[in-house]
Amino acid sequence: MSDRTAQRAAVVLASVLTVDALFHLYWATGSTWPADDAESLSYAVLGTEAPFTPPVVLPLAVLLLAASGIVVAQSRRPRRLFRLGTLAVAGGLGLRTVAGLYWLFAQDTGSAFYWLNLGLYTPLCALLGMAALRVLRGAATPTLRKGKARWEDAVRVR
């Protein structure tokens, strides 16, 4: 079983992914909150015009919910498939972070997306990416069944 820090990181990461999935499910109903219309929502969330229709947002919601479940599963019962899934989540968040840094120089500084990307999207993706790596690291260092020493301590040669 992994350590508590990795499990906490998994819960935080899974919670944010689930909230994001719930937003996508909400937008699939045709609602545009927190924007006034679909175009404003698209520009605030993506920085460009894109449809927020069920065929677009429902698969994203499913993907986010699956990612959430995989991360929690990896933190509780590490398995190769969960590890690969968590690594994919970390990679995706890393790519989004790099893209967000690029967009800081490529977007109009007067747009809502620019400021949301600067203050929320990119920093959150960077932190969540680190949380995913922490989940992976926590599951990679099992503890001994008896005592609290780590496996590395048990095999260390002096």
Long-range contacts (C-beta under 8 A, 24 or more apart in sequence): 1-76, 1-142, 1-143, 2-75, 2-76, 2-78, 2-135, 2-138, 2-139, 2-141, 2-142, 3-138, 3-141, 3-143, 5-134, 5-138, 6-75, 6-134, 6-135, 6-137, 6-138, 6-139, 7-75, 7-76, 7-138, 9-75, 9-131, 9-132, 9-134, 9-135, 9-138, 10-71, 10-72, 10-74, 10-75, 10-76, 10-131, 10-135, 11-72, 11-75, 12-128, 12-131, 13-68, 13-71, 13-89, 13-128, 13-131, 13-132, 13-135, 14-68, 14-69, 14-71, 14-72, 15-68, 16-124, 16-128, 17-64, 17-65, 17-67, 17-68, 17-71, 17-89, 17-128, 18-64, 18-65, 18-68, 20-64, 21-60, 21-61, 21-62, 21-64, 21-65, 21-68, 22-61, 24-57, 24-58, 24-60, 24-61, 24-64, 25-57, 25-58, 25-61, 27-52, 27-57, 28-52, 28-53, 28-54, 28-57, 28-58, 28-61, 40-112, 43-111, 43-112, 43-113, 44-112, 44-113, 44-116, 45-113, 45-116, 46-113, 47-103, 47-107, 47-111, 47-113, 47-114, 47-117, 67-92, 71-132, 71-135, 74-135, 74-136, 74-139, 75-135, 75-138, 75-139, 78-139, 78-140, 83-136, 83-139, 86-132, 86-135, 86-136, 87-132, 87-136, 89-132, 90-129, 90-132, 90-133, 90-136, 93-125, 93-126, 93-128, 93-129, 93-132, 94-125, 94-129, 96-121, 96-122, 96-125, 97-122, 97-125, 97-126, 97-129, 100-125
